[in-house]
Amino acid sequence: MSSTVEAQSPASCNWFTGIYRGGGAPKGVIAYIGNNELVVYNPNPTPLRGSCIANDRIQVTFGKDKTYVGRRSENDVAWTNGTTWRRESSTVAFPLQGVGF
């Protein structure tokens, strides 16, 4: 079974849905699933859970104790750890294919 999630209005947490790259490498896939919840798929074997804390900010825990806030700007998400993910697509198709990790 496959499905597609697509980012909607920039005034909504749906905006974060997309495929992201940083420094020329795949960084992750963010899928907003509703009720202020999102899932982040990255090279880690287990998808990460996160939350939408405002229309322009999300919070995700990477690993056991590394919680970062990502703030939307233009087509990027700037994380509080100093990294930036650039959104290259606002459509995510499941199962994930061709993402690069």
Secondary structure, 3 states (H helix, E strand, C coil): CCEEEECCCCCCHHHHCEEEEECCEEEEEEEEEECCEEEEECCCCCCEEEEEEECCEEEEEECCCEEEEEEEECCEEEECCCCEEEEEECEEEECCCCCCC
